[in-house]
Amino acid sequence: MVARLFRLRVALLGGAFRGSLAKGLRTSLWYLVLAAAAALLAYLPARLIPAGEDRALVDTLIGAILLAAVFVVPFFENRRHLEPRQFAQLPTSPGAIAFGLLVTSVVSWPFLLLAVWLVSLGALRPEWREPGWIAPAALALAAVLALCSARVMSALSKLLAGQRFAGALHTAGAVLFVAFLPVAVFAGATAFGPDGRDAAAAAADAAAWTPFGAPFAALSLAASGDVDGAIVHLLVVGGAILLLVALWIPITWVSNQRVARPADPAVARAGLGWFERFPARPSQVIAARELTYWGRDPRYRVALFAIPIAPIVMLLAFWVAGADLRTLSLVPLPIILLLLGWSQHNDVSMDSTAIWEHVASGIPGRADRAGRLAPVMLIGVPLALIGSSITVTVLGDWRVLPAVIGMNVAVLLVASAVSSVFSALMPYPATRPGDSPFVQPQWSGSGSGLAQTLSMLISLVLAVPPVWFSVTALIDVEFVQNVWALLFGVGYGAVALLLGVLIGGWIFDRSGPELIAVTQVFD
């Protein structure tokens, strides 16, 4: 079994170079660049930081981050991983399959790149060579931990999500990655700040007692003469490896016993864009269609390009009036998020050629309301998180990051909630699909102005409480108050969004035929 899997692994490695000569050269160059980057990651700390406690802190933090990424990423991105279910038909036991897959995973490009980094670390850290057995043991345990982590998390993901939800899981991983960026920016800004040394030491001490940072902490302790402490940290890594192996065997057995729901052969599953990444359920299908619209329909692109203009004009006016630019850094992002959420207040009219499908098929109104929010959420939430980190960087005080995030997220969710209600309550004429986005249909009534004014005013009024709490936390900077502003802003916005979806769905259910009539008149 192991020999067959080794041959399969080698064939998969070579498959990346097959095809034209140009493809083989590009693949070779790509992997050479990745290997050079792995070696450079080990070389830079040795080149920039002298041997001692500071270099040990950096190695522990970098090692912990990389091993943690190896543990987390395969749960969301595992399409190239072999899974136990693929070998269920072979005349062998689940234990043999588990052992073969685990051992032969060393013949894979991710593990080979990790090995380049670990070998480079061992070669470029002369302080790790005494006593002689600690460094090989710690680096070998780090490699085995990475191997077991990737195998267990990949198989667990495929067991829980399956092929049907693989696209949604991948999208969730991308959103979580974007959400983590403010934390990374905050950590980097803190590390290079006046108290960066103390913060890095505290983070390294915490990471040293996790399985991800323990092998590198053991190397640092052994280099300083504390062999007993190094052995304790190696035992932490060994215990984590035993736990992962104990999980890997039953996961393999269950994967071989369960049968996934067969896909309908009449359903096309390739080339469908966003529809491949969402389950076949009402709100998710509507979300996929809305994301397709936002990517292809020029009416939505023009609206997105116009959204940043308002805050730029406001900033110029305040700057001419002599306002403090650091204080003004708080203004643009909430306005952009408010306009982004508010831009959906007439989405029923924008979707006038397809709204009849929702009513005719009996889709619940709340599913229609929730699905239409997908583009705003996928754009707005990452924008709120990344923009908040940029805002506090310009502001010069990272202690207020929780309050700023709470304010921005609350503004986005409140505006989206109001839009969910008004797009079903007060639709008005919109540019027809296929027409120029700069052409507006003729309309003798006052519905457009009233709907725009009311939806914007209600959004502003409902956004006052979280903005007030956040501004209070910005003025009186305390940790507890900033955390309270974050929790209140996110909770308040989530409740408002839930109510907006439910109320808007109730209106949609009651006035479905009227919405069809209105949109047909507009067309």
N, C-alpha and C positions, 0 to 999 in steps of 0.2 A: 504493500500500500504506500509506504513512504517513498520507495523508489519510483513508483508511477507518478506520485505527486511531484517529486523532484523534477522528473522529465517534463511534466506539464508546466511547472513553474519556469523552467529554463525556456520552454517554447514560448511562454507568455512574455518573458523578458525579451527574447529575440523578435517577437512579433512587432514590437514598437519600431524596429528598423526596416521592416519589410516594405516593399513597394518600390518607388523610384529611387534613384541614387540621391536626388535632392532631398527627398524625405528622410533617408537614412542619415545624410549629413546634418540636416536640421536637428534630428533627434539626438544624434551624437553630441552636437554642439550644446544643445539644451541641457543634457545630463552633465556634461563637463562644467557648464556654468553653475548648475546646482551643486555639484561636488565642490567646486571652488568656493561657492558661497558658504557651504558647511564648514570647510576648512578655515575660511576667513572668520567665521563666527567664533571659532576657537582661538584664532590667532590675535584678533584685535584686543581682547582683554590682556593678553600677555604682552602685547606691544605697547599699550597705552597705560597700563596700571602696573606698578612694581609688585613683586611677590610679597604677599603679606595678607593682612586681614581684609583690606579693601578688595583685592582681587578675589579672595575667597567669597566675599559677599556677592560680587558680581557673578561668579561662576554658579553659586547656589541659586540665585534668582533666575539666571538664564536657563539653567538646567531644569528648574522646577517649572518654568513657563513652557518649555518645549515638551517635557514629558506630560504635563497637564493637557497640552494641545493634542498630543498623540492619543490621550485617553478620551477627549471630548469629540474631536473632529470626526472620527469614524462613525459615531452614532448618527451624524447628519449627512455625511458624504461617504458612501460605501459601495458605490455602483461597480467599482473595479475589484472588489474583494470576492474571493471564492467563499461560498457558504456551504455549510454541512449538507443542506437539502439537495445540493447538486450531486451528491455522491450517495444518496439514500438507496439507489437501485443496485449498488455494487454488493457483491456477496461478502460483506465484512461487517464487523460490529461497530456501533456508534463510538465505542472507545477507540478503536483503531482509526476511525475517521478523524476524531478529535485530535489524537496524537499526531497523525500525519499532517493535518492542516496546520497545527501549531508549530511543528518542527520545520516544515518546509516554507513557512512564511519568511524565513531568513532570506530566501531567494526572491526578493521583491525590491523594486526600486526605492520605495520609502525606507525600508529597513537598511538597505545598502547606504543610502545617504546619511541615515542616522549613525551607522557604523563609521562612516568617514569622519563625522563630527566627534564621536567618542574617541576614536583612535587619534585624531588630531589633538584632542584635549590631553590624552595620556602622553603624547610626545612633546607637547609644548608646556607642560607643567612639571619641571624638574623637582619641585618641592613635594610632589606626591609620591616620589619613588622610595621613601622610607616610612614605615617598613615595606618591603618589596611586594607583599601579597595583598595589601589593602587596595591599591589602585586597580589591578586587574579584577579583583573581586567586585569592587564597587561599580566599575564601568560595565562589567558583565551583567551584574544584577540590574543596572539601569537599562541595558539592552533587552534583557528578558522581560522586565516590567513593561517596556514599550511594546514588545511583541505580544504579550498576553493582553495588554490593554486594548490594542487595536483589534485583535481577534474577538475578544469578548464583547466589546461595544458594537462592533460591526454586526456580529451574529445576533446580538440582542436587539439591535435596531431592526434587522430584517424579520426577526421573529415577532416583534410587537407591531411594526408598521406594515410590513409586507410590501409587495409591489404596488398595490393600489394607492398607498399613501406615501410612497417614496418621494414623489415630487413635492408634496406639501411639507414633508419633513425636511427636505433640502431647503425649501424656502424659509422655513422656520429657523434653520441654522444660519442662513444668511442674515435674517433680521436680528438674531441674537448677536451675531458678530458685529453688526453695525451698532447695536445697543452697547456693546462692550467698548467701543472706541472711546467714548468720553472717559471711561475708567482708565484706559491706557494713556490717554492724553494727560489726565490728572496725575497718574503715577509718574509719567515722565517729567511733568512740570515740577512735581514735588521732589523728585530725585535730583534735579538740577537747581533746586531752590536753596536758600540758606540753611534749612534744616534737612537737606536731602540725605546726608550721611546717617543721621539718626533714624529717619524713616526707612532707609534701605536696610539698616541693621535690624530694625523691628520686623520688617517683612521677611528678611532672610531667616531670622530666628523662628518665625511662624512656619515658613516653608520647610525648614529643616526637619520638622516633625511630621511632615506629610510624606507619603511614599514617593512623591515626585522630587522633592528636594533633599530627601534623606541620603541618597548615595553621594551627592556632592558635599553635603555637610560632613559626612563621614570622612571624605578625603581631606577636607580642611582640618578636622579635628586630629586626624592621624598626622598631618604635616606639622601641627603644633605640638605633637607629642602625646595627645590624649587618645591612646589606642582603645581603651575601654569604652569611651564615649563613641568612638567610631564604630565599634562592634555593635553597640546598642542601635545606632542608626541603620546599620546594615540589616539587623534583625527586623526593623520596621519594614524595610524593602522586601525582605524575604517573606514576611507575613503577608504583605499585600499580594505578592506573586502566588503564594499558596491559596489565598482567597480567590484570586482570579481563575486559577486552574480549577479550583473546586466548583466555580460557577460555569466554566467552559464546558465541562463534561455533561452536566444535565442540560445545558442549552443545546448542545449537539444532539443529545438524545431526543429532546422535545422537538427540535427542528425536523428530525427524521420521522417522527411519529405524526406530526400535523400535516394536513394537506391544505394548501392554499386554495382559495376559491378560484376556479378556472376562469380565465378571461373569455369574454364572449368573442368568438372569432369573427363575428360580423361587425365588430366595432373597431374602427381605425384608431390606433394608438400612437401614430407617428406623424409628425408634421402638423400637429394641432396647436402648437404654441402654448399659451397659458392654460388651455383646456387639458393638457397632459399633466399639469402640476396641481390640479384640484380634483377632489373626488366628484363623482356624478351625483351631486345633491343640489337642491335649488339655489341656496345662497352662494355655494361655491361656484356653480356654473355661471351665475350672474356676475360674480366677482371676476371670473376669467374673461367674460365678455366685456366687462367694463375696463379691465386692464388692456384688452385688445383695442378697444376704442381709444383709450388715452395714448396708446402707442402709435395709432394709425390715423386717427381723425384729426384734421388740422384745427377744428374748432376747439378742441381741448388744449392743443399745443399753444395756440395763440393766447388762451386764458392763462396758461402756466407762464408764458413769457411776460405777460402783463403784470402778474402778481408782484414781482420785486420792484416795479416802478414806484408804487405808492410810498413804501418806506424810504426809498432813495430821495424822493422829492421832500418828504418830511424831514429827513436828516439834513438836507441842504438848507431848508428854511430855518431849522433850529441852529445850524452852524453859522449862518449869516447873522442870526440874532445874538450870537455869542454864547451859546450854551456849551456846557462842558462835554467834550467828545467822549470821555470815559463813561459818563452817566448815560449819554445817548446810545452807547453800545447795547443797552438793554431794550431799546425800542424796536429795531427792525425785525427781529425774529418773531416776537408775538404778533406783529401786524401781518407778516407773511403767513404765519400759521392760521391766523384768523381769516384772511382772505382765501387761503387754500381750502379750509373747511367750509367757508361760506359759498365757495364757487359751485358746490353741489346743490344749492337751494332750488335750482330749476332743472334738475337732471332728468325728470320725467319728460319734459319737452325736448331735451336734447336726444332722448332715446325714443322719440315718438313713433318710429317705424317698427319698433319691437315690443312696445308696452302691451300690445294686445295679446302677445304670447303669454305673458304673465297672468293676465286675467283669464284667458281662455283655458289655460292649463290648471287653474286653481292653486297657483303658488301662494303660500301665505304672505301677507303683506310684510311681516317682520323679516322674512327671508329676502324679499326684494329690497327692503331698506338696508339690511346688513350687507348684502352683496354689493350694493352700489358704493359702499364706503371703502372697499378694498383699495382702490388707487390712492385715495386720500391717506389712508392709514399706512400703506407701504411707502409713500413718499414723506408723509408728515412726521411719523414717529422717528425714523432715522434722522430727519432734518432737525427735529426738536432736540434730540440727544446730542448730535454732533454740533449743531449750532449753539447749544447751551455751553458746551465746553469752550468753543471759540469766544463766546460772549464773556465768560468769566476770565478767559485769558487776557482779553482786551481790558476788562475791568481791573485786573490785577489782584484779585482776591479769590482763591479757589475754595475758600470756606463757604461761599454762598452758592456753590454748584447745586446742592439739593434744592434750594429754594427756586433757582432759575429754571431747573428742569421741571419742577412741579408747576410753576406758572405757565411755561410754554406748552407742556402736555395738556394742562387743563384748558387753555385757550383753544387748542386744536380740537379736543374732544367736545367742548361745548359748542363750537361753531359747527362741527359735523352733526351734532345732535339736533340743532335748530334746523339745519339744512334737510335732515331726514324728515322732519315734520313738514316744512314748507314746500318741498318738492312734490308732495302729495296733496297739500292743502291749497296752495295758490300757484299752480303752474301758469306760465305766460308764454307768449310766442318766442321761439328761439330759431336760430339759423337752421335751415333744413339740412339734413345729411347730404353731402355732395356739393352744397353751395359754398360760396366764398365765406370764410368766417367773419368778414368785415361787412357783410350784407345782413340787415335785419328785416324781418317781415313787417308789413304794415299792420298796425293794430290801433283801433280807435279807442279802446278802453284804457283804464288807468291801472290795470292789474300789474303790469311790470314794475312801475315805480312804487306802488304800494307794497308788493311782495319783497322787493329789494330793500326798501326802507325798514319795514317791520322786521324782516329776518336779521338785518344788520343790527338794528337797535336791540332786539332781544338777545342776540349773541353778545353784544357789549355789556348789557345789564347782567346776564347770567355769568359772565366772566369776571365780574367785579369781586366776588368773595375770594376765589383763589389768588387773584392778582393782589388783593389787599393783604392777605396773609403773607404772600411772598415778599411784597415791598416792606412789610414790617420786619421780616427776617433779614432783609438786605440792609435795613437801617441799623438794627440792633443785632449784630452778627454773633449768634450763639449756636452751638452745634445742635442742641435739642430743638430750638425753634426752627432751624433750617430743615431738620429732618421732619418736623411736624408740618412745615410748609410743603415739603415734597409729598408726604403721605396724604395730606388734605387735598392738594392739587390733583394728584392722580386719582384718589378715591372720588372726589367731587366730579371730576371729568368723566370717570367711568360710569357713575350713577346717572349723570346727565345723558351720556351716550345711550345707555340702556333704555332710559325713559324715552329718549327721542326715537329710537328704533321701534319700541313698542307702540308709542302713540302714533308715529308715522305709519306703522304697519296697520294699526286699527283704522286709520283714515283711509289707507289704500284699500283695505278690504271692503269698507263701506262705500267707497266712491269709485270702484274699479270701472264700471261702465261709463260713468261720467268722465273719467280720465281719458278713456278711449275716445269718447266723443270730442272732448276738448282738443286732444292732440291731433285728431283727424281734421278738425277745423283749422288748426294751425298749419297743417301740411297743405 
